[in-house]
C-alpha cells in the first residue's frame, strides 16, 4: 500500500497561515496591471471580489497563444489565474490549478460553477486539486496527460524542496512546452534563522532562491535558459526583519523558459521578422524586458533564442 504523502514542516507552516488568511482576512497583493494585456485586465475586473481579495501572488504572468491549450497552474490559491486562463484557452482548452492549502482550494471551488456559467462554454474547462508540487505525479495526479504550458505565481519561494518541484514541472511539460514562472528572488541566500521564522517564510522572502542560482538550477534540470519578462523590487518594511536578513535585497521577477527535448532542431544566430500574426500582439511581440519584435522589422538574435523560436513559436508568426 502506498504511504500517504506528508508535507514538510515549512509547507505545513504555509498551509496553516494561508488557511487562516483565507478564513479571517481579505488581503490582496497588488496586481502588476502595467504588465497585462487589455484582455487580461478585463477578465481580472470581472472576477468575483471574494477571489481577488485572496490574491497572494507575486505578479500575474499570462503567455500568448493559449487557445486550446492544456495548462497547469502550480500554487493556484483562490483561483484567480486559473479563472483568467480558463477564459483565454476557450472551450477546447483545459486548466488545472493545484495548491497545498485546502481552504483556498475550497474557496476556488465555491466560485467555480458561477464562473463556468459566466464563460458560457457549456461545460467546465478547469478544475482545482489539492496537490503538492514537490510530490506531484503525472499519472497519479493528472491521469498521465502532460501539459502544453505550466504557470506559477509567487509559489516556489514558499516551497522548501524547490528543485524537486521544478523537476516535477519539467516532467509534466510536453516537449516544446513553456513554463511561465513568477516568483520572489534574493540577492544572496537567507540565513537558516530566517528560513525557520514562520512569518518570514510564509511571506515568501526567507525561502526565495538567490538570483544567481536560477539559471544553473533550471538548465541542470533540462529547461532552456530563462528569459526575464518583468521585475520589481520587494521592500521589507520592518527594520527588525531587514536586520535579520542582513539587508538582503529581494525582487519579484517573471521568467519564461522551455522544454525543447532531444528532437529540437538546433539553429544558428539569425535575423527574424515578426509577421504580426498573434492576435494578442498585432503590432509587436514582447519577448522579454530587453527584446521586442516589431511587426515587419528584422531583428538579430543568437542561436539559443533562434532554436526556441523555430521549435516553439514557429515560422508562421
PASEBA-1860 file (N, C-alpha, C; in nm, 3 decimals):
! residues 317
1> XXXXXXXX> 0.085/-0.120/0.000/0.000/0.000/0.000/0.088/0.125/0.000 ~ 0.055/0.221/-0.084/0.133/0.344/-0.092/0.120/0.424/0.037 ~ 0.233/0.481/0.082/0.232/0.562/0.202/0.170/0.699/0.172 ~ 0.092/0.755/0.266/0.035/0.887/0.244/0.145/0.992/0.233 ~ 0.124/1.091/0.147/0.222/1.198/0.130/0.212/1.296/0.247 ~ 0.326/1.322/0.312/0.329/1.412/0.426/0.407/1.537/0.388 ~ 0.349/1.654/0.409/0.417/1.779/0.377/0.527/1.808/0.478 ~ 0.640/1.865/0.433/0.747/1.902/0.525/0.704/2.016/0.617
9> XXXXXXXX> 0.778/2.040/0.727/0.735/2.139/0.827/0.711/2.278/0.770 ~ 0.797/2.325/0.679/0.778/2.459/0.625/0.652/2.467/0.540 ~ 0.619/2.359/0.469/0.495/2.357/0.392/0.374/2.354/0.484 ~ 0.386/2.284/0.596/0.279/2.283/0.695/0.256/2.423/0.752 ~ 0.365/2.500/0.770/0.352/2.639/0.814/0.273/2.720/0.711 ~ 0.304/2.698/0.584/0.236/2.770/0.476/0.087/2.738/0.476 ~ 0.053/2.610/0.483/-0.089/2.573/0.480/-0.163/2.629/0.600 ~ -0.098/2.629/0.717/-0.162/2.682/0.838/-0.189/2.831/0.824
17> XXXXXXXX> -0.088/2.907/0.781/-0.102/3.052/0.771/-0.203/3.090/0.663 ~ -0.196/3.027/0.546/-0.284/3.067/0.436/-0.426/3.014/0.454 ~ -0.442/2.905/0.525/-0.578/2.865/0.563/-0.640/2.969/0.654 ~ -0.560/3.022/0.747/-0.611/3.124/0.839/-0.640/3.254/0.765 ~ -0.550/3.294/0.675/-0.575/3.413/0.594/-0.705/3.399/0.515 ~ -0.726/3.283/0.459/-0.846/3.259/0.380/-0.973/3.276/0.463 ~ -0.965/3.238/0.590/-1.082/3.247/0.677/-1.104/3.388/0.731 ~ -0.995/3.453/0.773/-1.009/3.571/0.858/-0.991/3.705/0.790
25> XXXXXXXX> -0.924/3.708/0.676/-0.891/3.837/0.619/-0.924/3.843/0.471 ~ -0.936/3.966/0.423/-0.940/3.992/0.280/-0.813/4.069/0.248 ~ -0.709/3.996/0.214/-0.576/4.054/0.192/-0.537/4.029/0.048 ~ -0.511/4.135/-0.028/-0.481/4.120/-0.170/-0.346/4.181/-0.202 ~ -0.258/4.103/-0.268/-0.136/4.160/-0.322/-0.171/4.248/-0.442 ~ -0.087/4.345/-0.469/-0.112/4.435/-0.580/-0.094/4.363/-0.713 ~ -0.191/4.377/-0.802/-0.179/4.320/-0.936/-0.081/4.402/-1.017 ~ 0.006/4.334/-1.091/0.101/4.403/-1.180/0.029/4.444/-1.309
33> XXXXXXXX> -0.062/4.540/-1.292/-0.152/4.578/-1.402/-0.077/4.631/-1.523 ~ 0.037/4.697/-1.500/0.112/4.754/-1.610/0.171/4.651/-1.704 ~ 0.182/4.526/-1.658/0.238/4.419/-1.741/0.132/4.344/-1.820 ~ 0.005/4.378/-1.799/-0.103/4.295/-1.854/-0.159/4.350/-1.985 ~ -0.197/4.259/-2.073/-0.271/4.297/-2.192/-0.412/4.342/-2.152 ~ -0.475/4.419/-2.237/-0.607/4.473/-2.206/-0.709/4.362/-2.179 ~ -0.702/4.254/-2.257/-0.799/4.146/-2.237/-0.782/4.079/-2.101 ~ -0.657/4.070/-2.052/-0.632/4.009/-1.920/-0.685/4.101/-1.811
41> XXXXXXXX> -0.661/4.230/-1.822/-0.714/4.325/-1.724/-0.866/4.318/-1.718 ~ -0.929/4.305/-1.835/-1.076/4.299/-1.839/-1.129/4.175/-1.768 ~ -1.062/4.062/-1.787/-1.105/3.939/-1.719/-1.083/3.953/-1.569 ~ -0.969/4.009/-1.529/-0.943/4.032/-1.386/-1.056/4.116/-1.324 ~ -1.096/4.221/-1.393/-1.202/4.308/-1.342/-1.333/4.232/-1.322 ~ -1.356/4.128/-1.402/-1.480/4.051/-1.394/-1.478/3.943/-1.285 ~ -1.359/3.916/-1.228/-1.351/3.810/-1.127/-1.431/3.846/-1.002 ~ -1.485/3.746/-0.932/-1.555/3.773/-0.807/-1.462/3.841/-0.707
49> XXXXXXXX> -1.512/3.940/-0.633/-1.429/4.012/-0.538/-1.373/3.920/-0.430 ~ -1.448/3.817/-0.397/-1.402/3.721/-0.297/-1.274/3.651/-0.343 ~ -1.259/3.633/-0.474/-1.138/3.572/-0.530/-1.024/3.675/-0.535 ~ -1.053/3.795/-0.582/-0.950/3.898/-0.592/-0.897/3.937/-0.454 ~ -0.982/3.934/-0.353/-0.939/3.969/-0.218/-0.849/3.862/-0.156 ~ -0.834/3.750/-0.224/-0.745/3.643/-0.177/-0.638/3.611/-0.282 ~ -0.597/3.715/-0.352/-0.486/3.701/-0.445/-0.356/3.730/-0.371 ~ -0.269/3.631/-0.360/-0.145/3.644/-0.283/-0.020/3.630/-0.369
57> XXXXXXXX> -0.031/3.648/-0.499/0.080/3.617/-0.588/0.184/3.727/-0.597 ~ 0.287/3.701/-0.679/0.397/3.796/-0.698/0.396/3.853/-0.840 ~ 0.282/3.850/-0.904/0.270/3.906/-1.038/0.208/3.809/-1.135 ~ 0.093/3.844/-1.191/0.028/3.759/-1.290/0.108/3.763/-1.420 ~ 0.135/3.647/-1.474/0.214/3.634/-1.596/0.137/3.545/-1.693 ~ 0.088/3.602/-1.803/-0.001/3.529/-1.893/0.066/3.512/-2.028 ~ 0.092/3.388/-2.071/0.155/3.364/-2.201/0.064/3.400/-2.318 ~ 0.120/3.390/-2.436/0.046/3.415/-2.558/0.001/3.283/-2.620
65> XXXXXXXX> -0.087/3.290/-2.719/-0.131/3.173/-2.797/-0.186/3.062/-2.706 ~ -0.291/3.092/-2.633/-0.342/2.998/-2.533/-0.461/2.915/-2.580 ~ -0.524/2.952/-2.687/-0.647/2.884/-2.728/-0.623/2.734/-2.750 ~ -0.706/2.653/-2.684/-0.698/2.509/-2.698/-0.588/2.442/-2.617 ~ -0.514/2.517/-2.536/-0.400/2.462/-2.463/-0.444/2.397/-2.331 ~ -0.365/2.298/-2.290/-0.379/2.234/-2.159/-0.275/2.297/-2.067 ~ -0.321/2.359/-1.957/-0.234/2.440/-1.872/-0.244/2.395/-1.727 ~ -0.131/2.396/-1.658/-0.125/2.369/-1.514/-0.080/2.496/-1.443
73> XXXXXXXX> -0.153/2.533/-1.338/-0.113/2.645/-1.251/-0.066/2.586/-1.118 ~ 0.064/2.597/-1.091/0.121/2.546/-0.966/0.106/2.652/-0.859 ~ 0.028/2.619/-0.756/0.002/2.714/-0.648/-0.109/2.810/-0.687 ~ -0.224/2.756/-0.720/-0.333/2.836/-0.778/-0.410/2.918/-0.675 ~ -0.389/2.893/-0.546/-0.454/2.973/-0.443/-0.605/2.973/-0.457 ~ -0.664/3.093/-0.452/-0.810/3.104/-0.462/-0.860/3.097/-0.605 ~ -0.770/3.083/-0.702/-0.813/3.053/-0.838/-0.810/3.164/-0.940 ~ -0.760/3.283/-0.903/-0.769/3.397/-0.995/-0.705/3.371/-1.130
81> XXXXXXXX> -0.582/3.317/-1.131/-0.515/3.294/-1.259/-0.580/3.181/-1.337 ~ -0.628/3.077/-1.268/-0.698/2.968/-1.336/-0.824/3.022/-1.406 ~ -0.899/3.107/-1.339/-1.020/3.162/-1.399/-0.987/3.247/-1.522 ~ -0.878/3.325/-1.514/-0.835/3.405/-1.628/-0.795/3.314/-1.745 ~ -0.714/3.215/-1.715/-0.667/3.124/-1.820/-0.781/3.043/-1.881 ~ -0.880/3.006/-1.798/-0.995/2.929/-1.849/-1.070/3.008/-1.955 ~ -1.076/3.138/-1.937/-1.139/3.223/-2.039/-1.055/3.225/-2.166 ~ -0.922/3.234/-2.152/-0.835/3.252/-2.266/-0.812/3.125/-2.346
89> XXXXXXXX> -0.817/3.007/-2.283/-0.795/2.882/-2.358/-0.917/2.843/-2.440 ~ -1.033/2.899/-2.406/-1.154/2.869/-2.480/-1.212/2.733/-2.448 ~ -1.318/2.694/-2.514/-1.389/2.570/-2.482/-1.310/2.444/-2.513 ~ -1.207/2.453/-2.598/-1.129/2.334/-2.632/-1.003/2.320/-2.545 ~ -0.975/2.418/-2.462/-0.860/2.411/-2.372/-0.901/2.362/-2.234 ~ -0.800/2.341/-2.147/-0.831/2.293/-2.012/-0.722/2.342/-1.917 ~ -0.765/2.386/-1.798/-0.673/2.440/-1.697/-0.694/2.366/-1.565 ~ -0.583/2.325/-1.504/-0.587/2.262/-1.372/-0.505/2.348/-1.275
97> XXXXXXXX> -0.565/2.382/-1.163/-0.494/2.454/-1.059/-0.467/2.362/-0.941 ~ -0.344/2.364/-0.890/-0.310/2.284/-0.772/-0.260/2.375/-0.661 ~ -0.286/2.333/-0.538/-0.239/2.408/-0.422/-0.233/2.313/-0.303 ~ -0.154/2.352/-0.202/-0.145/2.271/-0.080/-0.238/2.321/0.029 ~ -0.304/2.435/0.006/-0.388/2.497/0.108/-0.535/2.462/0.083 ~ -0.587/2.376/0.168/-0.722/2.325/0.147/-0.827/2.435/0.146 ~ -0.812/2.535/0.234/-0.910/2.643/0.240/-0.918/2.722/0.112 ~ -0.803/2.748/0.049/-0.802/2.823/-0.076/-0.861/2.740/-0.191
105> XXXXXXXX> -0.834/2.611/-0.190/-0.895/2.523/-0.291/-1.047/2.524/-0.275 ~ -1.094/2.521/-0.151/-1.239/2.524/-0.127/-1.300/2.655/-0.175 ~ -1.230/2.767/-0.151/-1.279/2.897/-0.199/-1.288/2.899/-0.351 ~ -1.184/2.849/-0.417/-1.184/2.844/-0.564/-1.299/2.758/-0.615 ~ -1.317/2.642/-0.555/-1.425/2.553/-0.600/-1.562/2.613/-0.575 ~ -1.574/2.691/-0.467/-1.704/2.752/-0.434/-1.749/2.851/-0.541 ~ -1.654/2.909/-0.614/-1.688/3.007/-0.718/-1.681/2.947/-0.858 ~ -1.649/2.820/-0.867/-1.625/2.760/-0.999/-1.752/2.753/-1.083
113> XXXXXXXX> -1.862/2.711/-1.025/-1.983/2.692/-1.105/-2.033/2.824/-1.163 ~ -2.025/2.931/-1.084/-2.069/3.061/-1.137/-1.977/3.109/-1.248 ~ -1.848/3.076/-1.239/-1.756/3.116/-1.346/-1.780/3.033/-1.472 ~ -1.813/2.906/-1.455/-1.848/2.822/-1.571/-1.966/2.885/-1.645 ~ -2.066/2.928/-1.571/-2.183/2.991/-1.634/-2.144/3.121/-1.704 ~ -2.056/3.199/-1.639/-2.016/3.326/-1.698/-1.935/3.304/-1.827 ~ -1.852/3.200/-1.830/-1.775/3.170/-1.951/-1.867/3.130/-2.066 ~ -1.973/3.056/-2.035/-2.069/3.016/-2.136/-2.019/2.912/-2.234
121> XXXXXXXX> -1.923/2.827/-2.190/-1.868/2.725/-2.278/-1.948/2.595/-2.276 ~ -2.047/2.589/-2.191/-2.134/2.471/-2.189/-2.092/2.364/-2.090 ~ -1.963/2.357/-2.060/-1.913/2.260/-1.962/-1.786/2.317/-1.899 ~ -1.749/2.269/-1.779/-1.628/2.320/-1.715/-1.503/2.290/-1.798 ~ -1.415/2.388/-1.807/-1.286/2.365/-1.873/-1.171/2.393/-1.776 ~ -1.199/2.375/-1.647/-1.097/2.393/-1.544/-1.137/2.316/-1.419 ~ -1.038/2.290/-1.333/-1.064/2.224/-1.205/-0.950/2.256/-1.108 ~ -0.975/2.227/-0.980/-0.876/2.252/-0.875/-0.848/2.124/-0.799
129> XXXXXXXX> -0.719/2.101/-0.769/-0.677/1.980/-0.699/-0.587/2.016/-0.582 ~ -0.600/1.942/-0.472/-0.512/1.957/-0.356/-0.389/1.870/-0.379 ~ -0.283/1.933/-0.432/-0.161/1.862/-0.472/-0.040/1.947/-0.437 ~ 0.066/1.883/-0.389/0.192/1.949/-0.358/0.287/1.932/-0.477 ~ 0.345/2.041/-0.526/0.433/2.032/-0.643/0.558/1.948/-0.616 ~ 0.600/1.937/-0.489/0.719/1.859/-0.457/0.696/1.708/-0.475 ~ 0.570/1.667/-0.469/0.539/1.523/-0.478/0.442/1.492/-0.591 ~ 0.406/1.591/-0.673/0.306/1.566/-0.779/0.359/1.464/-0.878
137> XXXXXXXX> 0.266/1.386/-0.930/0.299/1.274/-1.016/0.209/1.277/-1.139 ~ 0.269/1.264/-1.257/0.194/1.276/-1.382/0.077/1.178/-1.388 ~ 0.101/1.053/-1.354/-0.003/0.951/-1.365/-0.104/0.962/-1.252 ~ -0.054/0.970/-1.127/-0.144/0.968/-1.012/-0.231/1.093/-1.004 ~ -0.174/1.209/-1.032/-0.244/1.335/-1.010/-0.311/1.391/-1.135 ~ -0.262/1.352/-1.256/-0.311/1.415/-1.378/-0.347/1.315/-1.487 ~ -0.363/1.190/-1.449/-0.407/1.089/-1.545/-0.311/1.060/-1.658 ~ -0.183/1.097/-1.639/-0.081/1.067/-1.739/-0.074/1.163/-1.856
145> XXXXXXXX> -0.155/1.269/-1.855/-0.158/1.362/-1.968/-0.074/1.486/-1.938 ~ 0.027/1.510/-2.019/0.116/1.624/-1.997/0.051/1.756/-2.037 ~ 0.122/1.865/-2.008/0.068/2.000/-2.027/0.146/2.074/-2.136 ~ 0.074/2.160/-2.208/0.137/2.248/-2.306/0.212/2.362/-2.237 ~ 0.153/2.411/-2.128/0.208/2.527/-2.057/0.191/2.505/-1.907 ~ 0.291/2.546/-1.831/0.280/2.549/-1.684/0.307/2.692/-1.640 ~ 0.225/2.741/-1.548/0.246/2.873/-1.490/0.256/2.859/-1.339 ~ 0.323/2.953/-1.277/0.332/2.956/-1.131/0.359/3.099/-1.089
153> XXXXXXXX> 0.291/3.142/-0.984/0.289/3.283/-0.948/0.310/3.298/-0.797 ~ 0.434/3.328/-0.755/0.462/3.353/-0.614/0.451/3.230/-0.528 ~ 0.497/3.116/-0.577/0.478/2.989/-0.506/0.610/2.922/-0.468 ~ 0.704/2.916/-0.559/0.827/2.842/-0.530/0.908/2.906/-0.418 ~ 0.887/3.033/-0.390/0.950/3.096/-0.275/0.895/3.042/-0.143 ~ 0.785/2.969/-0.149/0.725/2.906/-0.030/0.752/2.756/-0.025 ~ 0.824/2.705/-0.125/0.846/2.561/-0.138/0.985/2.526/-0.086 ~ 0.996/2.441/0.017/1.129/2.404/0.067/1.208/2.318/-0.031
161> XXXXXXXX> 1.141/2.226/-0.099/1.209/2.139/-0.196/1.194/2.192/-0.336 ~ 1.256/2.307/-0.363/1.236/2.375/-0.492/1.278/2.288/-0.610 ~ 1.396/2.225/-0.600/1.444/2.151/-0.716/1.353/2.033/-0.746 ~ 1.300/1.966/-0.643/1.206/1.856/-0.667/1.082/1.907/-0.739 ~ 1.030/2.022/-0.694/0.912/2.078/-0.759/0.938/2.117/-0.903 ~ 1.056/2.176/-0.928/1.091/2.217/-1.064/1.115/2.095/-1.154 ~ 1.176/1.990/-1.099/1.195/1.867/-1.177/1.061/1.805/-1.213 ~ 0.968/1.809/-1.118/0.835/1.755/-1.146/0.765/1.838/-1.254
169> XXXXXXXX> 0.781/1.969/-1.248/0.721/2.055/-1.350/0.777/2.020/-1.488 ~ 0.908/1.996/-1.494/0.971/1.959/-1.621/0.911/1.829/-1.675 ~ 0.889/1.732/-1.587/0.836/1.603/-1.631/0.691/1.614/-1.677 ~ 0.619/1.713/-1.626/0.478/1.730/-1.663/0.459/1.806/-1.794 ~ 0.563/1.875/-1.839/0.554/1.951/-1.964/0.574/1.862/-2.086 ~ 0.498/1.890/-2.190/0.524/1.827/-2.319/0.654/1.883/-2.377 ~ 0.716/1.809/-2.467/0.828/1.866/-2.542/0.778/1.986/-2.621 ~ 0.852/2.095/-2.613/0.808/2.219/-2.673/0.725/2.304/-2.579
177> XXXXXXXX> 0.698/2.251/-2.458/0.614/2.322/-2.362/0.686/2.440/-2.300 ~ 0.605/2.534/-2.253/0.656/2.659/-2.196/0.622/2.666/-2.046 ~ 0.717/2.716/-1.966/0.700/2.736/-1.822/0.710/2.885/-1.796 ~ 0.601/2.944/-1.748/0.598/3.085/-1.710/0.603/3.092/-1.558 ~ 0.713/3.144/-1.503/0.739/3.139/-1.359/0.759/3.279/-1.305 ~ 0.668/3.323/-1.221/0.683/3.447/-1.144/0.712/3.410/-1.000 ~ 0.814/3.473/-0.941/0.849/3.437/-0.805/0.928/3.549/-0.739 ~ 0.958/3.530/-0.610/1.043/3.621/-0.534/1.184/3.564/-0.533
185> XXXXXXXX> 1.282/3.650/-0.560/1.423/3.609/-0.561/1.504/3.702/-0.472 ~ 1.619/3.652/-0.426/1.704/3.729/-0.336/1.842/3.749/-0.398 ~ 1.915/3.848/-0.347/2.050/3.870/-0.400/2.151/3.773/-0.339 ~ 2.118/3.712/-0.225/2.201/3.605/-0.168/2.115/3.519/-0.077 ~ 2.168/3.405/-0.037/2.091/3.305/0.041/2.054/3.360/0.178 ~ 1.924/3.362/0.214/1.885/3.398/0.350/1.939/3.297/0.452 ~ 1.957/3.342/0.574/2.013/3.256/0.679/1.913/3.149/0.722 ~ 1.964/3.045/0.788/1.878/2.940/0.842/1.782/2.997/0.946
193> XXXXXXXX> 1.828/3.095/1.023/1.740/3.159/1.121/1.618/3.220/1.053 ~ 1.642/3.287/0.939/1.530/3.346/0.865/1.439/3.238/0.809 ~ 1.499/3.129/0.758/1.420/3.022/0.698/1.331/2.951/0.800 ~ 1.370/2.953/0.926/1.290/2.888/1.029/1.188/2.982/1.092 ~ 1.193/3.110/1.054/1.100/3.209/1.107/0.967/3.198/1.031 ~ 0.861/3.169/1.104/0.731/3.142/1.040/0.683/3.261/0.958 ~ 0.696/3.381/1.012/0.649/3.499/0.940/0.728/3.522/0.813 ~ 0.860/3.516/0.824/0.945/3.544/0.708/0.931/3.437/0.600
201> XXXXXXXX> 0.915/3.311/0.643/0.898/3.206/0.543/0.765/3.220/0.470 ~ 0.657/3.240/0.545/0.524/3.242/0.483/0.497/3.370/0.405 ~ 0.580/3.472/0.423/0.570/3.591/0.339/0.638/3.570/0.204 ~ 0.712/3.460/0.190/0.774/3.427/0.063/0.911/3.489/0.040 ~ 0.972/3.544/0.146/1.104/3.604/0.130/1.216/3.514/0.183 ~ 1.195/3.452/0.296/1.301/3.368/0.354/1.332/3.247/0.267 ~ 1.235/3.200/0.192/1.256/3.083/0.106/1.288/3.119/-0.038 ~ 1.315/3.246/-0.064/1.342/3.288/-0.202/1.477/3.235/-0.249
209> XXXXXXXX> 1.483/3.200/-0.377/1.606/3.149/-0.437/1.699/3.265/-0.474 ~ 1.826/3.257/-0.440/1.921/3.359/-0.488/1.921/3.366/-0.641 ~ 1.920/3.487/-0.696/1.906/3.504/-0.839/2.016/3.434/-0.917 ~ 2.137/3.431/-0.862/2.248/3.369/-0.934/2.235/3.218/-0.943 ~ 2.142/3.159/-0.866/2.120/3.015/-0.873/2.011/2.976/-0.974 ~ 1.935/3.075/-1.021/1.817/3.045/-1.101/1.853/2.974/-1.232 ~ 1.939/3.035/-1.312/1.972/2.975/-1.442/2.043/2.840/-1.427 ~ 2.147/2.827/-1.340/2.210/2.695/-1.325/2.114/2.586/-1.279
217> XXXXXXXX> 2.023/2.621/-1.187/1.927/2.521/-1.138/1.834/2.475/-1.249 ~ 1.778/2.570/-1.322/1.679/2.536/-1.425/1.742/2.463/-1.544 ~ 1.859/2.507/-1.587/1.922/2.441/-1.702/1.974/2.302/-1.665 ~ 2.011/2.282/-1.538/2.057/2.148/-1.497/1.943/2.047/-1.502 ~ 1.820/2.094/-1.488/1.702/2.008/-1.495/1.670/1.973/-1.641 ~ 1.705/2.063/-1.732/1.677/2.039/-1.874/1.604/2.153/-1.943 ~ 1.564/2.256/-1.866/1.498/2.372/-1.927/1.599/2.454/-2.007 ~ 1.547/2.535/-2.098/1.630/2.633/-2.168/1.672/2.742/-2.071
225> XXXXXXXX> 1.763/2.826/-2.117/1.796/2.947/-2.041/1.669/3.030/-2.021 ~ 1.645/3.079/-1.898/1.525/3.161/-1.875/1.540/3.303/-1.930 ~ 1.428/3.361/-1.968/1.424/3.498/-2.018/1.338/3.582/-1.923 ~ 1.393/3.694/-1.879/1.327/3.780/-1.779/1.219/3.864/-1.846 ~ 1.095/3.849/-1.800/0.982/3.919/-1.861/0.933/4.039/-1.781 ~ 0.959/4.040/-1.651/0.919/4.153/-1.567/0.996/4.145/-1.436 ~ 1.011/4.259/-1.367/1.082/4.261/-1.239/1.047/4.387/-1.163 ~ 1.037/4.374/-1.032/1.015/4.490/-0.946/1.069/4.459/-0.806
233> XXXXXXXX> 1.117/4.559/-0.733/1.175/4.534/-0.601/1.070/4.497/-0.497 ~ 1.111/4.419/-0.400/1.027/4.386/-0.284/1.085/4.460/-0.164 ~ 1.005/4.543/-0.101/1.053/4.621/0.013/1.013/4.553/0.144 ~ 1.109/4.534/0.233/1.083/4.481/0.366/1.064/4.600/0.459 ~ 0.943/4.617/0.508/0.909/4.738/0.582/0.968/4.743/0.723 ~ 0.975/4.629/0.790/1.018/4.627/0.930/1.170/4.624/0.941 ~ 1.226/4.718/1.020/1.370/4.722/1.042/1.420/4.593/1.106 ~ 1.338/4.536/1.194/1.375/4.410/1.260/1.401/4.300/1.158
241> XXXXXXXX> 1.316/4.289/1.057/1.332/4.185/0.955/1.453/4.215/0.866 ~ 1.471/4.343/0.831/1.587/4.380/0.750/1.717/4.344/0.820 ~ 1.720/4.365/0.951/1.838/4.331/1.029/1.861/4.180/1.029 ~ 1.753/4.102/1.047/1.765/3.956/1.045/1.818/3.908/0.911 ~ 1.773/3.971/0.803/1.816/3.930/0.669/1.956/3.981/0.634 ~ 2.010/4.070/0.716/2.137/4.130/0.680/2.124/4.225/0.563 ~ 2.004/4.287/0.553/1.973/4.386/0.449/1.988/4.329/0.307 ~ 1.949/4.203/0.292/1.941/4.143/0.159/1.833/4.215/0.078
249> XXXXXXXX> 1.857/4.233/-0.050/1.754/4.289/-0.139/1.678/4.175/-0.207 ~ 1.548/4.199/-0.229/1.461/4.100/-0.290/1.389/4.163/-0.410 ~ 1.346/4.077/-0.503/1.271/4.125/-0.619/1.168/4.021/-0.660 ~ 1.052/4.069/-0.708/0.956/3.983/-0.777/0.993/3.986/-0.926 ~ 1.014/3.870/-0.983/1.055/3.864/-1.123/0.978/3.755/-1.196 ~ 0.951/3.780/-1.322/0.887/3.681/-1.408/0.985/3.632/-1.512 ~ 0.985/3.501/-1.537/1.071/3.444/-1.641/0.990/3.348/-1.727 ~ 1.034/3.331/-1.851/0.978/3.228/-1.939/1.090/3.136/-1.982
257> XXXXXXXX> 1.062/3.007/-1.986/1.160/2.907/-2.026/1.087/2.790/-2.089 ~ 1.162/2.699/-2.152/1.101/2.596/-2.236/1.164/2.460/-2.213 ~ 1.089/2.357/-2.249/1.138/2.220/-2.254/1.139/2.181/-2.402 ~ 1.258/2.183/-2.461/1.266/2.157/-2.604/1.282/2.010/-2.638 ~ 1.353/1.935/-2.556/1.368/1.794/-2.583/1.481/1.765/-2.680 ~ 1.517/1.637/-2.691/1.629/1.595/-2.773/1.601/1.612/-2.923 ~ 1.475/1.615/-2.962/1.442/1.622/-3.105/1.440/1.764/-3.159 ~ 1.466/1.864/-3.074/1.461/2.003/-3.119/1.567/2.030/-3.225
265> XXXXXXXX> 1.530/2.105/-3.325/1.622/2.144/-3.432/1.707/2.260/-3.385 ~ 1.839/2.241/-3.382/1.931/2.347/-3.339/1.948/2.448/-3.452 ~ 1.947/2.578/-3.413/1.961/2.685/-3.511/2.081/2.774/-3.476 ~ 2.134/2.839/-3.577/2.242/2.935/-3.558/2.184/3.075/-3.536 ~ 2.272/3.168/-3.500/2.229/3.308/-3.490/2.160/3.348/-3.620 ~ 2.051/3.424/-3.607/1.968/3.451/-3.724/1.910/3.592/-3.717 ~ 1.857/3.635/-3.829/1.772/3.754/-3.831/1.630/3.707/-3.855 ~ 1.538/3.746/-3.767/1.399/3.702/-3.778/1.308/3.824/-3.790
273> XXXXXXXX> 1.194/3.801/-3.852/1.096/3.908/-3.870/0.961/3.860/-3.821 ~ 0.900/3.936/-3.731/0.767/3.904/-3.680/0.661/3.951/-3.777 ~ 0.572/3.859/-3.815/0.468/3.890/-3.914/0.343/3.953/-3.855 ~ 0.334/3.956/-3.722/0.217/4.017/-3.658/0.096/3.928/-3.653 ~ 0.117/3.795/-3.661/0.004/3.703/-3.671/-0.053/3.656/-3.538 ~ 0.006/3.697/-3.426/-0.054/3.663/-3.297/-0.159/3.768/-3.264 ~ -0.279/3.722/-3.236/-0.387/3.818/-3.213/-0.362/3.903/-3.089 ~ -0.285/3.848/-2.992/-0.258/3.925/-2.871/-0.161/4.041/-2.897
281> XXXXXXXX> -0.079/4.027/-3.001/0.025/4.126/-3.028/0.029/4.158/-3.177 ~ -0.066/4.235/-3.227/-0.073/4.261/-3.371/0.040/4.351/-3.423 ~ 0.097/4.437/-3.338/0.198/4.532/-3.383/0.340/4.498/-3.340 ~ 0.355/4.433/-3.225/0.488/4.399/-3.175/0.474/4.289/-3.071 ~ 0.570/4.196/-3.071/0.569/4.082/-2.981/0.678/4.101/-2.875 ~ 0.639/4.128/-2.748/0.738/4.146/-2.642/0.789/4.011/-2.592 ~ 0.917/3.985/-2.612/0.975/3.857/-2.572/1.019/3.860/-2.427 ~ 1.097/3.961/-2.389/1.140/3.978/-2.251/1.162/4.127/-2.227
289> XXXXXXXX> 1.223/4.162/-2.114/1.235/4.305/-2.082/1.333/4.377/-2.174 ~ 1.417/4.301/-2.243/1.518/4.362/-2.329/1.489/4.350/-2.478 ~ 1.392/4.270/-2.514/1.372/4.241/-2.656/1.225/4.240/-2.694 ~ 1.193/4.319/-2.796/1.060/4.318/-2.856/1.078/4.303/-3.008 ~ 0.989/4.224/-3.068/0.992/4.205/-3.213/0.884/4.292/-3.278 ~ 0.921/4.406/-3.335/0.821/4.489/-3.405/0.776/4.418/-3.533 ~ 0.651/4.435/-3.567/0.598/4.375/-3.689/0.672/4.427/-3.811 ~ 0.717/4.332/-3.894/0.776/4.367/-4.021/0.920/4.414/-4.018
297> XXXXXXXX> 0.983/4.412/-3.900/1.122/4.458/-3.889/1.213/4.342/-3.852 ~ 1.324/4.325/-3.923/1.418/4.220/-3.892/1.492/4.247/-3.761 ~ 1.509/4.142/-3.680/1.579/4.153/-3.551/1.683/4.042/-3.545 ~ 1.806/4.077/-3.510/1.913/3.978/-3.497/1.907/3.911/-3.360 ~ 1.912/3.778/-3.357/1.907/3.702/-3.232/2.015/3.594/-3.232 ~ 2.050/3.547/-3.113/2.153/3.444/-3.103/2.095/3.306/-3.131 ~ 2.184/3.205/-3.135/2.140/3.070/-3.169/2.045/3.010/-3.069 ~ 2.065/3.039/-2.939/1.977/2.982/-2.837/1.833/3.029/-2.855
305> XXXXXXXX> 1.816/3.158/-2.878/1.680/3.211/-2.898/1.625/3.167/-3.033 ~ 1.710/3.161/-3.134/1.664/3.114/-3.265/1.611/2.971/-3.256 ~ 1.677/2.888/-3.177/1.633/2.749/-3.159/1.496/2.744/-3.091 ~ 1.477/2.827/-2.988/1.348/2.832/-2.919/1.238/2.879/-3.013 ~ 1.263/2.988/-3.083/1.160/3.043/-3.171/1.125/2.947/-3.284 ~ 1.225/2.881/-3.340/1.200/2.788/-3.450/1.117/2.669/-3.403 ~ 1.148/2.616/-3.285/1.081/2.497/-3.236/0.952/2.525/-3.160 ~ 0.941/2.644/-3.102/0.825/2.673/-3.018/0.725/2.767/-3.087
313> XXXXX> 0.772/2.883/-3.130/0.681/2.983/-3.184/0.644/2.954/-3.328 ~ 0.743/2.910/-3.407/0.714/2.865/-3.543/0.731/2.973/-3.648 ~ 0.746/2.927/-3.772/0.771/3.018/-3.883/0.650/3.103/-3.919 ~ 0.532/3.057/-3.881/0.409/3.126/-3.927/0.392/3.265/-3.866 ~ 0.470/3.296/-3.762/0.448/3.425/-3.695/0.560/3.524/-3.725
END
